[in-house]
């Protein structure tokens, strides 16, 4: 649709001397056209004319211009309240499919972020704690956003930030000290965090011991000490945690380029906050250093506590500066839970005072909670949270019960699609039973739609060598035409998904495309028909589009289902 967009933009420039962005969308069901634009409604305020009058003027100007040698658009019409509608020629649609079939990969290339470096920070689990369903969600969404930017030509760095020092470590270590280090397992760490948290909250003596242990752990990490039982236990627990993270990420097909433990950025954060204290960005409050966010309509937070230890806030300052030093990024994306929104506003408002360019290049995306049906409130602090591995096992059990399937590709498709089909921001209710259904809006349904197309192609000889669709007579039935139009929306849709960092747009498009293919499959025979070659080419482009889109979602299509 890019040709029509450029055609319209050129007409508006010539007619009204305005550079105006144009959106082209599928025409509403009550309009007999392929595509429509509401640009006349947007121009009405600028030109002080009615949308219908503007639409007629643009239509009349378009009719005297040429587009693709006059073969793309058969008809231009106007409808209330000011839509301009386009009917595309079969020849144009067919030649577009031929071009995709000849070189799909090249046709899909995008230069939106060519030669740009984008760093995506997501998942961010803390060592000495167990991965929960929120980490699974952000790992899947963050990886897909990274794939969108890679599609757009960017060099993408996937980063992972976690607290290898801090009070949560001290709470876990307090309980871990009762364990035998040679028998220590990652399962012990999750249980000990719950036990240590309870002791910190309920036992004043334990709270003092944990506070003292917290300082000791900072020293162990900073000075790389290994000569005490506490140091030995700390390094063992840290090693177990990172091995556990790596194994889990590998199991879901997510690869990180860089891990940033808090300990590696804390010193720079502490130093920077102290320097900016002298410049008036931060200020003293008793023995602590704070940022007065209330001056900016935010809240006030502590960046260095009364004992001189950098808080999470100061460490985040150090993280931003370290990422910049490492990569000089063009864009930085950070994905966290929505509960971090106000916190991050304060941190970045403070950084804005001395490094405004870094905050301009940074986008903070937030997500809600992932819950099971029944809306049960879960808490890692209380130990009643949903572990990431539990979700995967639930889905595998459902697949095995329903279809006797143990295919990891199918179970991961079920989980990833169930998360990615929703717009990021709100809470998600994840239903394992719904996620594995072979009918309806699910990952397995999309996989089946691909496998079915592949089976058709296996029965057709040499589709790559078939004559072009545009050379055939009586080119398209209604079902073929609908499928073609939906396929041709894909590249524009991808551009929008990149700009909005919205994998859900790709997911929802793929579901709609699979539905169009289902209607085509039911009404248009391929194998053995007198249009076998042409229809096989259409099926091939459909499969290429589905496979490409599922790849953006991190979903691999299996050979069989």
FIFITI-248724 format. One line per 5 residues: number of its first residue (from 1); for each residue x, y negated, z negated of C-alpha. Coordinates in steps of 0.001 Angstrom, whole numbers, plus 524288, in hexadecimal, padded with zeros to 5 digits. Example, Ala and Ser with C-alpha at 12.3 -4.5 7.8 and 13.67 -1.06 7.14 Angstrom:
<nodes>
1) 8300C:81194:7E188 | 83566:80424:7E41C;
</nodes>
This chain:
<nodes>
1) 80000:80000:80000 | 80BF4:7F755:7FFA8 | 809B8:7F330:80DCC | 7FC15:7EE2E:80ACB | 80102:7E718:7FEA2;
6) 80B79:7E032:80693 | 8018D:7DD3F:81139 | 7F896:7D6CB:80756 | 80389:7CF4F:8009E | 80817:7CA00:80DB5;
11) 7FA42:7C5F0:81155 | 7F816:7BF03:80451 | 80519:7B805:805D9 | 801C7:7B39C:813A5 | 7F3CA:7AFD0:81067;
16) 7F540:7A973:802FF | 803F5:7A787:80156 | 8038A:7AFF8:7F513 | 80C8E:7BAE3:7F0C7 | 802BA:7C3EB:7EA75;
21) 803F5:7D1C3:7E568 | 7FA5A:7DB5F:7EB5A | 7F4F1:7E800:7E5BE | 7EF07:7F27B:7EE75 | 7E679:7FCDF:7E822;
26) 7DDBE:807F5:7ECE5 | 7D0A7:80240:7F0F0 | 7C54F:803EA:7E75D | 7BC11:80F1B:7EA71 | 7B130:8060D:7EEFD;
31) 7B9CE:80000:7F993 | 7BC22:80740:80654 | 7CA9B:80498:8072A | 7D78B:80AA7:8034B | 7DDAC:7FF8A:7FB97;
36) 7D9D3:7F26A:7F5E0 | 7E020:7E66A:7F010 | 7DA75:7DC75:7E694 | 7E487:7D222:7EA1F | 7D9A4:7C8C2:7EE40;
41) 7D433:7C8BE:7E075 | 7E1AA:7C55A:7DB26 | 7E380:7BA85:7E539 | 7D650:7B435:7E262 | 7DB24:7AC06:7D6FD;
46) 7E751:7A7DD:7DE46 | 7E015:7A3D3:7EAAA | 7D371:79F0D:7E44E | 7CB4F:7A719:7EDB6 | 7C21A:7B28D:7EBF3;
51) 7C856:7C019:7ECBA | 7BF64:7C3C8:7F818 | 7C379:7B7DE:7FFE4 | 7D1DA:7BADB:7FDAB | 7CFD1:7C93A:8010D;
56) 7C981:7C585:80E10 | 7D48A:7BC09:81132 | 7DEE4:7C653:80E64 | 7D77A:7D0A7:81613 | 7D676:7C7C4:821F8;
61) 7E4F2:7C4A9:8212C | 7E88F:7D2F8:81FB7 | 7E0D2:7D6B5:82BB8 | 7E967:7CE74:83483 | 7F600:7D422:82F1F;
66) 7FC93:7E0D5:83283 | 80090:7EB74:82908 | 80851:7F752:82D58 | 804BE:7F480:83B78 | 7F660:7F3CF:83804;
71) 7F55B:80235:83492 | 7F4FA:80201:825B1 | 7E842:7FB1F:822A0 | 7DBED:7FE36:82A42 | 7D2F2:7F4DB:82336;
76) 7D342:7E9A8:8197A | 7C6C5:7E5F0:8123D | 7C257:7DD5F:806EB | 7B91F:7E0FC:7FBD8 | 7B3E2:7DA9E:7EF8D;
81) 7B8DF:7D486:7E717 | 7C489:7D213:7F003 | 7CB5C:7DEF1:7F2F6 | 7D2F0:7E07B:7FFA0 | 7D1D6:7EE8F:80441;
86) 7DA08:7F696:80DA9 | 7D737:802D4:8158B | 7E3D1:80972:819B0 | 7E566:810A6:82675 | 7E752:81F5C:826C0;
91) 7F36A:81D22:82F00 | 7F990:814BE:82477 | 7F65C:81E84:819B0 | 7FB7E:829DD:821C6 | 80833:8231E:82559;
96) 80A4E:81FD4:816F0 | 808F2:82E34:8133E | 8121B:831F2:81E5B | 81C4A:8287C:818FF | 81B19:82E32:80B45;
101) 81C2F:83BF1:81095 | 8287B:838B3:8184F | 82FD6:8335E:80C83 | 82812:832B6:7FFF7 | 833BE:82FC2:7F734;
106) 8383C:82446:7FF6E | 82A64:81EF7:80098 | 82928:81ED3:7F1CA | 83592:8171C:7EF21 | 8340E:80AA3:7E751;
111) 83D88:7FF86:7E4B7 | 835C2:7F8F3:7D9D0 | 8411A:7FAEF:7D052 | 84C20:7FDE8:7D9B8 | 8598D:7FB71:7D399;
116) 8531E:7F884:7C674 | 8566D:7FF0B:7B993 | 84AEA:802A6:7B0F7 | 84CD7:80844:7A362 | 84141:80FAA:79DCF;
121) 841BC:81249:78F39 | 837B5:81C03:78A48 | 8350A:8279B:78166 | 83E3E:8224F:776CE | 83D7B:82D49:76CB3;
126) 844D9:82C0D:75FF6 | 84EB7:83687:75C78 | 84B11:83D7D:74FCD | 83CD2:83D8B:75400 | 834FB:8469A:75CD2;
131) 82FB9:842A3:76A2B | 82111:8404B:769DB | 816D0:83EF2:7746D | 81991:8305E:775D4 | 82780:8336A:779D8;
136) 82259:83D16:783D5 | 81935:832BE:7894C | 8236B:827FD:78A6F | 82D42:8317F:7903C | 823C3:834FF:79B14;
141) 81F09:82721:79DB7 | 82C96:82113:79CCA | 8324F:82B02:7A62D | 8275A:82875:7AFF4 | 8295F:819BD:7AF36;
146) 837B9:81C46:7B1BA | 83425:82450:7BDB7 | 82BA8:8192B:7C2C0 | 83739:80FEC:7C221 | 84016:81A07:7C875;
151) 83642:81B21:7D386 | 83710:80C4B:7D4CE | 845CE:80D0D:7D6B9 | 84A8F:809E2:7C8F8 | 855C7:80FFF:7C1A8;
156) 84EAE:814CE:7B58E | 85511:81731:7A85C | 84CC5:81F50:79F12 | 85081:81B7B:7913E | 84CF3:82156:78427;
161) 84E6C:819FE:7774A | 84D83:8204D:769FD | 85064:81E02:75BB6 | 85BE4:82668:7579B | 85D45:81DCE:74B91;
166) 852BC:817C2:7432E | 84962:81AD2:73841 | 842B6:825F1:73F94 | 84FE1:82CED:7406F | 85243:82B0D:731F5;
171) 844C4:83076:72EB2 | 84748:83C94:736E4 | 8551A:83E48:731B5 | 85036:83D57:723AA | 8482D:849AF:725C1;
176) 85211:85019:72ECF | 85C4F:8502B:72411 | 85525:85BC1:71E2D | 85754:863BE:72A9E | 862F5:86C15:72E38;
181) 869C8:86525:7393D | 86DE0:87186:74057 | 85F92:87596:7418F | 85A4F:8683C:74515 | 85033:867ED:75021;
186) 848C1:85CFD:756BC | 83C14:861D6:75076 | 84213:85EE2:74325 | 8442B:850BD:74710 | 835CD:84E31:749EB;
191) 8317C:85414:73D0D | 83BF6:84CC2:73577 | 837BA:83FA3:73AF5 | 82A12:841DA:73573 | 82FAA:84670:72872;
196) 8393C:83B12:72776 | 82ED0:83113:72AF5 | 825E2:8363A:7204D | 8310B:83594:71668 | 8344D:8278D:71A60;
201) 8263A:8233F:71899 | 822D4:82ACA:70C4D | 82F62:82BDC:70452 | 83683:81F84:70013 | 84311:826E9:6FD00;
206) 842D4:82D6D:70A49 | 8409B:82030:7109B | 84CFA:81AF8:70A54 | 854A1:82706:70EA5 | 84FA3:825B9:71C94;
211) 8530A:81733:71CE5 | 860D8:81A7B:71864 | 861B3:82580:72259 | 85D85:81C14:72D19 | 8696E:81385:72A78;
216) 8723D:81F78:72A1B | 86D32:82413:73757 | 86FFE:816CA:73D54 | 87DFE:817ED:73870 | 87F5E:82608:73D1B;
221) 87ADD:82220:74AAD | 88258:81555:74B9F | 88F40:81B2B:746E9 | 88D15:82895:74D22 | 88F4D:82F80:74035;
226) 88F07:83E6A:73FCB | 89571:841A2:732BF | 88984:842C9:729DF | 87E21:84C37:72925 | 874D5:840F4:72C1F;
231) 87CAE:83D40:73838 | 87D29:84B5F:73CBE | 86E75:84CA4:73B17 | 86C0C:83FAE:7421D | 87416:84332:74E23;
236) 86E27:850C9:74EC1 | 86046:84B67:74E2B | 86370:8410C:75856 | 86937:84B2C:7618B | 85D72:85427:75FE3;
241) 85455:848C9:762D4 | 85ADA:844BB:76F81 | 85BFB:852CB:77443 | 84D90:85477:7714B | 84A3C:84821:778EB;
246) 8522A:84C47:784BE | 84C2C:859D8:7851B | 83E7D:85451:7842D | 8407E:84A13:78EC9 | 84642:85473:79798;
251) 83A24:85CDE:79591 | 8313E:851F6:79A99 | 83A19:84DC6:7A5C1 | 83E77:840AA:7A033 | 84CAD:83C7C:7A098;
256) 85265:830FC:7992A | 85E5D:829B1:79DFE | 861A6:822FE:79145 | 85F34:8253E:782CC | 86057:8198A:779D9;
261) 86117:81DCF:76B95 | 85E12:81273:7627F | 86B86:813A9:75C78 | 871D4:80FC4:7696C | 86A93:802C8:76A50;
266) 86913:7FF17:75BF9 | 87648:7F831:75ACD | 873C5:7EF86:766A4 | 86625:7EC6C:761B2 | 86B5B:7E8DE:7543F;
271) 87623:7E074:75A0F | 86CD6:7D975:76360 | 862A8:7D67C:758FD | 86D49:7D0DB:7502C | 87275:7C87B:75B4B;
276) 864EA:7C39C:75EC6 | 8624A:7C0EF:7506E | 86C8B:7B635:751A2 | 865A3:7B124:75DDA | 85883:7B046:756F8;
281) 8519D:7BB70:75E0C | 850CE:7C35F:7517E | 85050:7BE51:74399 | 852B5:7C2B6:735C4 | 847B1:7C70C:72CDE;
286) 84E00:7CA0D:71FD9 | 858DF:7D3C1:722EC | 8523F:7D85F:72F6D | 852E7:7D307:73D52 | 845CF:7D0F8:74411;
291) 84000:7CBD2:7509D | 834C8:7C278:74E30 | 82B36:7C74F:75867 | 82058:7BED2:752FA | 82642:7B346:75A48;
296) 82249:7BA65:766BC | 81517:7BF95:7627D | 81B02:7CCA1:75E72 | 81EE6:7D213:7513D | 82BA3:7D182:749B8;
301) 8349D:7DD4F:74911 | 84128:7E0F5:741FC | 84D00:7E37F:74ABA | 85744:7E59D:74002 | 8528A:7EA47:732D2;
306) 85706:7E548:72598 | 8619E:7EF97:724E9 | 867B3:7EB36:731A9 | 862BA:7F6DD:739A2 | 85D2E:7F441:7474F;
311) 84ED5:7F7C5:74882 | 84824:7FDBE:75464 | 84677:7EFE7:75974 | 8550A:7ECDA:7598B | 857F9:7FA08:75FA7;
316) 84E5D:7F6FB:76A9C | 855B3:7EA4A:76CFB | 8620E:7F24A:76E34 | 85B4C:7FBED:77751 | 856E7:7F15A:780DF;
321) 86489:7EB6F:78175 | 86AEE:7F8C7:782E8 | 86201:7FCAF:78E27 | 8653B:7EFE0:794E1 | 873E1:7F1E6:792D5;
326) 872FC:7FFC8:7980F | 86A87:7FD92:7A40E | 867CC:7EF14:7A6D5 | 85A0E:7F35C:7AA34 | 850BA:7EC39:7B333;
331) 8453B:7F19E:7AB9C | 84407:7F820:79E5E | 837ED:7FFCB:79AA0 | 8352F:80442:78CB6 | 82A05:80D7E:78994;
336) 82519:80EC2:77B9F | 818A6:81172:7742E | 80F2E:80616:772F5 | 81252:804E8:76475 | 81F8B:7FF48:76891;
341) 8199B:7F420:77075 | 81A1A:7E943:7664E | 82737:7EDF2:7612B | 82D3D:7ED3F:76EC5 | 82788:7DFCA:77124;
346) 82F10:7DAA8:76567 | 83BC7:7E16D:7692B | 83B50:7DC5E:77722 | 8371A:7CEBC:77326 | 84350:7CE12:76AC2;
351) 84BE2:7D2CD:77609 | 8455B:7C8FB:77F0C | 84B67:7BE07:77706 | 8594F:7C1B3:77AF9 | 85802:7CB06:786AA;
356) 84BB3:7C69F:78DE5 | 84F86:7CD36:79AB3 | 84F83:7DAB0:7945B | 841C3:7D8FA:78F32 | 83D19:7D471:79C9E;
361) 84246:7E10D:7A273 | 83BE5:7E993:79815 | 82E3F:7EF7E:79846 | 82888:7F61B:78C4A | 81E09:80038:78F4A;
366) 815C8:8062F:7848D | 80D42:81235:7837C | 80300:816EC:779FD | 80219:8238E:7725F | 800A0:8310C:77839;
371) 7F61F:83880:770EA | 7EF9A:845A5:771E4 | 7E0C8:8469E:77302 | 7DAE1:843AF:765C0 | 7E286:8372C:7638B;
376) 7EAAA:83C86:75836 | 7F442:83261:75310 | 80216:837B5:752CE | 80E59:8330F:74BD5 | 81C7A:837B5:74C86;
381) 81E64:83204:73EFC | 8141C:83B2D:7397D | 8183F:8469B:741E6 | 80B19:8489A:7488A | 80F85:84391:755CD;
386) 80E95:84A64:762EE | 81C10:84ED0:76735 | 81FEB:84D79:77585 | 822A9:85C12:77695 | 81525:85EEA:770FA;
391) 80EC6:857EE:77C7A | 81685:85FDA:7864A | 8132B:86C9D:77F72 | 804B7:868F8:77EDA | 80451:866F5:78D8D;
396) 80BDA:8736C:7904B | 80239:87AF3:787C6 | 7F6A7:8750B:78F08 | 7FC81:878A8:79C37 | 7FF2C:88665:797D2;
401) 7F17A:88817:79248 | 7EA86:88241:79E10 | 7F2C3:886DA:7A984 | 7FCEF:8903B:7A3FF | 80704:8867C:7A8EA;
406) 813FC:883A2:7A24A | 81988:87AB5:7ACD9 | 820F9:86F94:7A64C | 81EE2:866DA:7B23D | 8102A:867F7:7B0A3;
411) 81046:86587:7A1F4 | 8190A:8599A:7A387 | 81067:85497:7AE95 | 804A2:855E7:7A59E | 80B13:84E02:79AC8;
416) 81186:843AD:7A339 | 80586:840E8:7AB57 | 7FCB7:840A5:79F53 | 80556:835CB:799C5 | 8085E:82E69:7A64B;
421) 7FA8F:82D41:7ABA7 | 7F74C:82350:7A110 | 7FB54:81525:7A181 | 8058B:812A9:7972C | 80123:80AEE:78B58;
426) 7F57B:8119E:7852A | 7F46F:81E07:77D33 | 7F3B8:82AFD:78464 | 7EBDC:836DC:78064 | 7F356:8428C:7856F;
431) 7EAE9:84E94:78757 | 7F32D:85AB5:78A5F | 7E762:861F4:79009 | 7E41A:856F4:79972 | 7F24E:85534:79D61;
436) 7F370:862E1:7A35F | 7E6BF:8634C:7AB18 | 7E879:866C5:7B961 | 7DCD6:85E27:7BCC3 | 7DB42:84FFF:7B920;
441) 7E51B:8455F:7B659 | 7F0AC:84D91:7B1D1 | 7FEB3:850AA:7B54C | 7FBEC:85EE6:7B8DA | 7F114:85A71:7C217;
446) 7FAD2:851D6:7C95A | 804AE:85CDF:7C9F5 | 7FA5B:86601:7CF6C | 7F6B8:85BBD:7D9A7 | 804FA:85BB1:7DDF2;
451) 806A4:86A6B:7DDF0 | 7FA34:86BDC:7E608 | 7FF98:8626C:7F026 | 80C70:869C8:7F065 | 80545:8768D:7F301;
456) 7FE88:8706A:7FEBB | 80B7C:86C00:80461 | 8116C:87977:80293 | 806F0:87ED1:80BBC | 80986:874B6:8164B;
461) 81569:876AD:81EE9 | 81EE6:86B74:82135 | 816E7:85FD7:81CA4 | 822D2:85734:81DC8 | 8231B:85954:82C59;
466) 814B9:8569C:82EA4 | 81039:84BC7:8377B | 80CF8:83EBE:83167 | 7FF8F:83C86:82B9E | 7FE3E:82FF2:83352;
471) 7FECC:8378C:84020 | 7F2C3:83FA8:83CC8 | 7E50C:83C9A:84181 | 7D9CC:83A36:837F7 | 7E425:83793:82DAC;
476) 7DD4E:837B0:82081 | 7D144:83D15:819DD | 7CC23:83563:80E2E | 7D34D:83E64:804AF | 7E001:83D5B:80C3A;
481) 7DED0:82EA9:80CFE | 7DC4D:82D7C:7FE52 | 7E835:835DA:7FB50 | 7F0D5:82DFE:80476 | 7EC97:82108:7FE91;
486) 7EF1F:825F7:7F0CE | 7FCC2:82AAA:7F4AA | 7FFE1:81D71:7FAAE | 7FC8B:81697:7EDE9 | 807BC:81D7A:7E6F4;
491) 81328:81483:7E9CF | 80B9E:8083D:7E621 | 80719:80F14:7D9C7 | 8152D:81280:7D65F | 81934:8044B:7D7B6;
496) 80E8A:80060:7CE33 | 81268:80B1D:7C4BE | 82082:8065B:7C4CA | 81CBC:7F81D:7C2BE | 81386:7FB89:7B795;
501) 81BFA:8069A:7B202 | 80FBC:80EE3:7B2BB | 81150:81D8E:7B52A | 802B7:81F32:7B2BB | 80020:818CF:7BFED;
506) 807D1:82389:7C6A8 | 8010A:82E1D:7BEA8 | 7F368:82923:7C1A7 | 7F69B:82765:7D003 | 7FB4D:8357E:7D107;
511) 7EE99:83A67:7CB25 | 7E6BE:83285:7D4FE | 7EF74:83772:7E013 | 7EDAA:8458E:7DBBC | 7DEEE:84384:7DBB9;
516) 7DF83:83E49:7E9A3 | 7E77B:84A17:7ED9E | 7DD81:8531B:7E75B | 7D2B4:84CF1:7EFA3 | 7DB39:84E38:7FBB4;
521) 7DE3C:85C7D:7F870 | 7CFDA:85FCB:7F6DD | 7CBB7:8597C:803B8 | 7D74F:85A8C:80CEB | 7DD0D:867BE:8107D;
526) 7EB97:86734:81339 | 7F0B8:874D2:8163B | 7EB01:879E0:82303 | 7E3C4:86D56:82660 | 7E58C:8665C:8334A;
531) 7EBD2:85B3D:82B77 | 7F4E4:86415:823BF | 80186:85CEA:826E4 | 7FC35:84F4E:82464 | 7F55C:8531A:817D1;
536) 80156:85A85:81305 | 80930:84E1E:814C5 | 7FF33:846CB:80C96 | 80004:8515D:80214 | 80ECE:8504C:80226;
541) 80E91:84197:80003 | 80472:84379:7F542 | 80D4F:84D69:7EE92 | 81923:8447A:7F002 | 8116D:8396E:7E9C2;
546) 80CB6:841D1:7DE6F | 81A3D:84774:7DC04 | 8206A:839F0:7DC3E | 81646:8345A:7D2E3 | 8172C:83FD3:7C992;
551) 825E9:83E16:7C9C1 | 823FB:8301B:7C4F6 | 81C50:83606:7B99F | 82727:83FC2:7B6E1 | 81ED2:84B3D:7BB6D;
556) 82461:8561F:7C3E2 | 81B8A:85E04:7CCE6 | 81CF8:86CD9:7CB26 | 81DAC:8763E:7D68B | 811FF:87E18:7D1D0;
561) 80692:87C69:7C878;
</nodes>
